[in-house]
Amino acid sequence: MNWYLKVLKEHYADFNGRARRKEYWMFVLVNLIISWSLALLDYAVGSGIFSIISTIYSLVIFVPSLAVAVRRLHDIGKSGWYYLLILLPIIGWIWLIVLFATDSQPGPNKWGNNPKEIGNDSLIDSIGTE
């Protein structure tokens, strides 16, 4: 949950820098859990209020989702424009999943230092406790 909060609090619309695999995939996991929970509540209640909440949530989370994906691509040494691969049916999605699952480029690259080498796990653990 702290990785999710880090993306929302510290990097809401930050397209610069790098995001490690753990940051990206934990954000995706928590985002999916929230989205599916809202969809399940909408289905169970049937009043449509959760559909409205789900739409608002999707709009609010769109920019940070795009930003963390671009920063993840930067972490492996690719341009953020690679995210447009999502427009290619099937092949593009598979290629993006492979890129997102690829290990970080060691050392600094043109988008900054390797976030794994910074050792920010203790900083991440303190985000939700303040």
MDAnalysis code that builds the backbone (N, CA, C; Angstrom):
import MDAnalysis as mda
import numpy as np

u = mda.Universe.empty(390, n_residues=130, atom_resindex=np.repeat(np.arange(130), 3), trajectory=True)
u.add_TopologyAttr("name", ["N", "CA", "C"] * 130)
u.add_TopologyAttr("resid", np.arange(1, 131))
u.add_TopologyAttr("resname", ["MET", "ASN", "TRP", "TYR", "LEU", "LYS", "VAL", "LEU", "LYS", "GLU", "HIS", "TYR", "ALA", "ASP", "PHE", "ASN", "GLY", "ARG", "ALA", "ARG", "ARG", "LYS", "GLU", "TYR", "TRP", "MET", "PHE", "VAL", "LEU", "VAL", "ASN", "LEU", "ILE", "ILE", "SER", "TRP", "SER", "LEU", "ALA", "LEU", "LEU", "ASP", "TYR", "ALA", "VAL", "GLY", "SER", "GLY", "ILE", "PHE", "SER", "ILE", "ILE", "SER", "THR", "ILE", "TYR", "SER", "LEU", "VAL", "ILE", "PHE", "VAL", "PRO", "SER", "LEU", "ALA", "VAL", "ALA", "VAL", "ARG", "ARG", "LEU", "HIS", "ASP", "ILE", "GLY", "LYS", "SER", "GLY", "TRP", "TYR", "TYR", "LEU", "LEU", "ILE", "LEU", "LEU", "PRO", "ILE", "ILE", "GLY", "TRP", "ILE", "TRP", "LEU", "ILE", "VAL", "LEU", "PHE", "ALA", "THR", "ASP", "SER", "GLN", "PRO", "GLY", "PRO", "ASN", "LYS", "TRP", "GLY", "ASN", "ASN", "PRO", "LYS", "GLU", "ILE", "GLY", "ASN", "ASP", "SER", "LEU", "ILE", "ASP", "SER", "ILE", "GLY", "THR", "GLU"])
u.atoms.positions = np.array([
    [0.820, -1.191, 0.000],
    [0.000, 0.000, 0.000],
    [0.869, 1.263, 0.000],
    [2.039, 1.175, 0.669],
    [2.914, 2.344, 0.733],
    [3.451, 2.729, -0.636],
    [3.694, 1.754, -1.490],
    [4.167, 2.052, -2.844],
    [3.075, 2.775, -3.623],
    [1.849, 2.373, -3.425],
    [0.706, 3.028, -4.070],
    [0.609, 4.488, -3.611],
    [0.729, 4.679, -2.301],
    [0.656, 6.028, -1.746],
    [1.833, 6.883, -2.196],
    [3.005, 6.264, -2.378],
    [4.170, 7.015, -2.846],
    [3.905, 7.589, -4.235],
    [3.316, 6.773, -5.110],
    [3.017, 7.251, -6.463],
    [2.013, 8.396, -6.399],
    [1.000, 8.285, -5.560],
    [-0.028, 9.324, -5.479],
    [0.469, 10.594, -4.795],
    [1.231, 10.451, -3.720],
    [1.658, 11.620, -2.951],
    [2.875, 12.321, -3.545],
    [3.877, 11.549, -3.931],
    [5.148, 12.147, -4.325],
    [5.330, 12.286, -5.830],
    [4.658, 11.448, -6.599],
    [4.906, 11.425, -8.047],
    [3.601, 11.448, -8.838],
    [2.623, 12.233, -8.403],
    [1.298, 12.207, -9.033],
    [1.372, 12.432, -10.544],
    [2.058, 13.467, -10.968],
    [2.172, 13.763, -12.402],
    [3.639, 13.913, -12.788],
    [4.490, 13.114, -12.149],
    [5.932, 13.171, -12.381],
    [6.319, 12.172, -13.470],
    [6.639, 12.678, -14.642],
    [7.030, 11.831, -15.760],
    [8.550, 11.754, -15.901],
    [9.275, 12.368, -14.980],
    [10.733, 12.346, -15.001],
    [11.240, 11.357, -13.966],
    [12.398, 10.795, -14.221],
    [12.992, 9.886, -13.266],
    [12.685, 8.441, -13.602],
    [12.873, 7.610, -12.598],
    [12.753, 6.169, -12.790],
    [11.875, 5.563, -11.699],
    [11.160, 4.499, -12.049],
    [10.342, 3.755, -11.085],
    [10.747, 2.292, -11.161],
    [11.119, 1.721, -10.052],
    [11.535, 0.326, -10.059],
    [10.343, -0.609, -10.238],
    [10.634, -1.866, -10.513],
    [9.574, -2.842, -10.763],
    [8.598, -2.931, -9.610],
    [9.129, -2.985, -8.395],
    [8.276, -3.126, -7.212],
    [7.283, -1.968, -7.110],
    [7.751, -0.755, -7.346],
    [6.867, 0.416, -7.288],
    [5.748, 0.303, -8.315],
    [6.108, -0.064, -9.551],
    [5.110, -0.154, -10.617],
    [4.096, -1.257, -10.336],
    [4.580, -2.465, -10.045],
    [3.661, -3.595, -9.897],
    [2.819, -3.508, -8.632],
    [3.339, -2.924, -7.552],
    [2.517, -2.738, -6.355],
    [1.435, -1.693, -6.609],
    [1.771, -0.663, -7.374],
    [0.764, 0.329, -7.750],
    [-0.335, -0.327, -8.584],
    [0.062, -1.138, -9.554],
    [-0.916, -1.823, -10.411],
    [-1.789, -2.761, -9.579],
    [-1.190, -3.511, -8.668],
    [-1.943, -4.453, -7.834],
    [-2.988, -3.738, -6.975],
    [-2.584, -2.705, -6.268],
    [-3.528, -1.977, -5.407],
    [-4.605, -1.302, -6.255],
    [-4.213, -0.761, -7.385],
    [-5.179, -0.125, -8.288],
    [-6.211, -1.140, -8.769],
    [-5.776, -2.336, -9.140],
    [-6.718, -3.386, -9.573],
    [-7.654, -3.808, -8.446],
    [-7.114, -3.949, -7.253],
    [-7.953, -4.342, -6.108],
    [-9.034, -3.291, -5.852],
    [-8.657, -2.026, -5.882],
    [-9.637, -0.950, -5.658],
    [-10.673, -0.930, -6.780],
    [-10.225, -1.034, -8.020],
    [-11.147, -0.995, -9.162],
    [-12.114, -2.174, -9.138],
    [-11.594, -3.360, -8.882],
    [-12.457, -4.546, -8.837],
    [-13.422, -4.483, -7.668],
    [-12.966, -3.947, -6.535],
    [-13.851, -3.807, -5.375],
    [-15.010, -2.863, -5.687],
    [-14.704, -1.762, -6.337],
    [-15.767, -0.829, -6.717],
    [-16.736, -1.465, -7.713],
    [-16.209, -2.229, -8.660],
    [-17.079, -2.905, -9.630],
    [-17.952, -3.954, -8.944],
    [-17.372, -4.687, -8.001],
    [-18.130, -5.699, -7.268],
    [-19.218, -5.051, -6.410],
    [-18.893, -3.945, -5.762],
    [-19.901, -3.232, -4.967],
    [-21.009, -2.677, -5.855],
    [-20.638, -2.187, -7.026],
    [-21.639, -1.687, -7.959],
    [-22.579, -2.805, -8.390],
    [-22.012, -3.971, -8.654],
    [-22.826, -5.119, -9.050],
    [-23.718, -5.582, -7.899],
    [-23.182, -5.614, -6.670],
    [-23.930, -6.107, -5.514],
    [-25.055, -5.145, -5.122],
    [-24.774, -3.861, -5.109],
    [-25.763, -2.875, -4.683],
    [-26.733, -2.556, -5.809],
    [-26.192, -2.372, -6.991],
    [-27.035, -2.149, -8.160],
    [-27.662, -0.774, -8.267],
    [-27.260, 0.160, -7.409],
    [-27.882, 1.483, -7.459],
    [-27.177, 2.428, -8.426],
    [-25.968, 2.124, -8.802],
    [-25.235, 2.964, -9.729],
    [-24.324, 3.972, -9.064],
    [-24.433, 4.133, -7.750],
    [-23.578, 5.092, -7.054],
    [-22.119, 4.665, -7.132],
    [-21.867, 3.354, -7.045],
    [-20.491, 2.886, -7.123],
    [-19.962, 2.975, -8.544],
    [-20.841, 2.999, -9.501],
    [-20.420, 3.215, -10.885],
    [-19.898, 4.644, -11.054],
    [-20.554, 5.577, -10.427],
    [-20.112, 6.974, -10.461],
    [-18.787, 7.122, -9.719],
    [-18.693, 6.495, -8.549],
    [-17.454, 6.542, -7.774],
    [-16.314, 5.901, -8.557],
    [-16.597, 4.793, -9.218],
    [-15.592, 4.105, -10.016],
    [-15.108, 4.972, -11.181],
    [-16.008, 5.677, -11.805],
    [-15.643, 6.573, -12.906],
    [-14.771, 7.717, -12.406],
    [-15.139, 8.296, -11.272],
    [-14.342, 9.378, -10.690],
    [-12.961, 8.852, -10.306],
    [-12.913, 7.671, -9.700],
    [-11.632, 7.069, -9.322],
    [-10.755, 6.850, -10.551],
    [-11.349, 6.357, -11.626],
    [-10.590, 6.122, -12.860],
    [-10.022, 7.411, -13.432],
    [-10.780, 8.477, -13.373],
    [-10.305, 9.764, -13.866],
    [-9.173, 10.317, -12.995],
    [-9.301, 10.148, -11.686],
    [-8.286, 10.655, -10.764],
    [-6.984, 9.870, -10.901],
    [-7.075, 8.577, -11.137],
    [-5.903, 7.712, -11.159],
    [-5.246, 7.628, -12.537],
    [-5.851, 8.220, -13.559],
    [-5.320, 8.115, -14.922],
    [-3.914, 8.706, -15.059],
    [-3.722, 9.924, -14.588],
    [-2.419, 10.590, -14.732],
    [-1.321, 9.867, -13.947],
    [-1.534, 9.509, -12.664],
    [-0.457, 8.792, -11.978],
    [-0.173, 7.415, -12.582],
    [-1.189, 6.760, -13.141],
    [-0.953, 5.474, -13.801],
    [-0.058, 5.642, -15.018],
    [-0.325, 6.655, -15.789],
    [0.491, 6.937, -16.958],
    [1.903, 7.353, -16.546],
    [2.007, 8.169, -15.505],
    [3.315, 8.648, -15.043],
    [4.178, 7.510, -14.520],
    [3.619, 6.605, -13.728],
    [4.423, 5.506, -13.191],
    [4.822, 4.538, -14.310],
    [3.991, 4.375, -15.320],
    [4.351, 3.522, -16.457],
    [5.505, 4.136, -17.253],
    [5.458, 5.432, -17.466],
    [6.536, 6.109, -18.188],
    [7.834, 6.035, -17.388],
    [7.749, 6.265, -16.074],
    [8.951, 6.179, -15.251],
    [9.493, 4.758, -15.189],
    [8.608, 3.752, -15.266],
    [9.058, 2.356, -15.321],
    [9.817, 2.089, -16.613],
    [9.324, 2.626, -17.716],
    [10.032, 2.482, -18.987],
    [11.385, 3.192, -18.937],
    [11.442, 4.339, -18.284],
    [12.717, 5.037, -18.123],
    [13.704, 4.176, -17.337],
    [13.205, 3.422, -16.362],
    [14.073, 2.609, -15.522],
    [14.792, 1.521, -16.317],
    [14.193, 1.056, -17.393],
    [14.849, 0.025, -18.203],
    [15.568, 0.630, -19.401],
    [15.636, 1.960, -19.441],
    [16.383, 2.636, -20.486],
    [15.590, 2.927, -21.746],
    [14.271, 2.856, -21.672],
    [13.418, 3.122, -22.836],
    [12.724, 4.472, -22.676],
    [12.373, 5.052, -23.788],
    [11.626, 6.301, -23.784],
    [10.184, 6.041, -23.338],
    [9.566, 7.046, -22.775],
    [8.167, 6.940, -22.381],
    [7.235, 6.746, -23.565],
    [7.693, 7.099, -24.763],
    [6.879, 6.927, -25.962],
    [6.625, 5.451, -26.256],
    [7.408, 4.560, -25.664],
    [7.165, 3.129, -25.833],
    [5.783, 2.736, -25.297],
    [5.234, 3.566, -24.421],
    [3.911, 3.257, -23.872],
    [2.842, 3.229, -24.970],
    [3.111, 3.879, -26.084],
    [2.159, 3.847, -27.200],
    [2.040, 2.463, -27.825],
    [2.901, 1.539, -27.418],
    [2.768, 0.153, -27.870],
    [1.420, -0.434, -27.461],
    [0.813, 0.140, -26.448],
    [-0.478, -0.336, -25.972],
    [-1.545, -0.232, -27.060],
    [-1.297, 0.609, -28.049],
    [-2.253, 0.776, -29.150],
    [-2.204, -0.373, -30.146],
    [-1.139, -1.161, -30.106],
    [-1.043, -2.333, -30.985],
    [-1.820, -3.490, -30.360],
    [-2.781, -4.041, -31.055],
    [-3.559, -5.135, -30.479],
    [-2.678, -6.343, -30.156],
    [-2.887, -6.912, -29.013],
    [-2.271, -8.121, -28.470],
    [-0.743, -8.029, -28.403],
    [-0.062, -7.894, -29.530],
    [1.409, -7.855, -29.545],
    [1.932, -6.700, -28.693],
    [1.339, -5.534, -28.806],
    [1.779, -4.369, -28.044],
    [1.618, -4.566, -26.554],
    [0.503, -5.137, -26.142],
    [0.258, -5.377, -24.719],
    [1.271, -6.362, -24.166],
    [1.507, -7.435, -24.906],
    [2.462, -8.444, -24.451],
    [3.859, -7.839, -24.347],
    [4.239, -7.055, -25.351],
    [5.545, -6.423, -25.350],
    [5.690, -5.481, -24.150],
    [4.651, -4.721, -23.852],
    [4.701, -3.815, -22.698],
    [4.822, -4.576, -21.383],
    [4.104, -5.671, -21.251],
    [4.203, -6.471, -20.023],
    [5.619, -6.989, -19.851],
    [6.228, -7.436, -20.943],
    [7.619, -7.894, -20.883],
    [8.539, -6.740, -20.479],
    [8.336, -5.569, -21.059],
    [9.164, -4.418, -20.702],
    [8.981, -4.027, -19.236],
    [7.736, -4.031, -18.768],
    [7.476, -3.671, -17.372],
    [8.064, -4.690, -16.399],
    [8.206, -5.936, -16.833],
    [8.752, -6.988, -15.972],
    [10.268, -7.092, -16.061],
    [10.879, -6.351, -16.970],
    [12.327, -6.381, -17.147],
    [13.011, -5.701, -15.966],
    [14.159, -6.261, -15.571],
    [14.916, -5.692, -14.452],
    [15.471, -4.314, -14.811],
    [15.720, -3.530, -13.794],
    [16.243, -2.178, -13.971],
    [17.581, -2.185, -14.691],
    [17.816, -1.107, -15.418],
    [19.116, -0.911, -16.037],
    [20.091, -0.552, -14.916],
    [21.192, -1.305, -14.767],
    [22.107, -1.015, -13.648],
    [22.775, 0.345, -13.802],
    [23.006, 0.977, -12.678],
    [23.661, 2.275, -12.681],
    [22.761, 3.374, -13.191],
    [23.295, 4.574, -13.253],
    [22.494, 5.696, -13.746],
    [22.300, 5.628, -15.256],
    [21.182, 6.153, -15.727],
    [20.959, 6.334, -17.157],
    [20.527, 7.785, -17.355],
    [20.084, 8.138, -18.553],
    [19.792, 9.553, -18.809],
    [18.573, 10.080, -18.049],
    [17.827, 9.194, -17.386],
    [16.662, 9.616, -16.600],
    [16.942, 9.649, -15.106],
    [18.165, 9.324, -14.697],
    [18.509, 9.428, -13.283],
    [19.208, 8.193, -12.759],
    [19.408, 8.186, -11.451],
    [20.057, 7.064, -10.779],
    [19.107, 5.889, -10.655],
    [19.678, 4.715, -10.530],
    [18.885, 3.499, -10.339],
    [18.211, 3.562, -8.972],
    [16.875, 3.505, -8.906],
    [16.195, 3.614, -7.606],
    [16.494, 2.449, -6.667],
    [16.907, 1.307, -7.194],
    [17.278, 0.189, -6.329],
    [18.533, 0.518, -5.528],
    [19.434, 1.279, -6.122],
    [20.701, 1.586, -5.480],
    [20.581, 2.681, -4.438],
    [19.479, 3.416, -4.460],
    [19.292, 4.510, -3.508],
    [18.964, 3.957, -2.124],
    [18.308, 2.798, -2.066],
    [17.949, 2.199, -0.785],
    [16.804, 2.919, -0.116],
    [15.721, 3.154, -0.826],
    [14.610, 3.934, -0.291],
    [13.516, 3.079, 0.322],
    [13.782, 1.811, 0.620],
    [12.740, 0.967, 1.211],
    [12.301, 1.469, 2.587],
    [13.237, 1.929, 3.411],
    [12.854, 2.435, 4.735],
    [12.036, 3.715, 4.610],
    [12.337, 4.518, 3.615],
    [11.548, 5.732, 3.365],
    [10.130, 5.366, 2.940],
    [10.001, 4.354, 2.092],
    [8.686, 3.897, 1.641],
    [7.881, 3.369, 2.823],
    [8.523, 2.616, 3.713],
    [7.814, 2.049, 4.851],
    [7.267, 3.120, 5.792],
    [7.854, 4.305, 5.774],
    [7.410, 5.358, 6.679],
    [6.294, 6.223, 6.095],
    [5.937, 6.052, 4.835],
    [4.947, 6.919, 4.192],
    [3.572, 6.802, 4.849],
    [3.088, 5.606, 5.083],
    [1.741, 5.433, 5.622],
    [1.641, 5.680, 7.106],
    [2.765, 5.850, 7.814],
    [2.725, 5.970, 9.274],
    [2.744, 7.411, 9.756],
    [2.891, 8.363, 8.858],
    [2.984, 9.764, 9.284],
    [1.626, 10.359, 9.544],
])
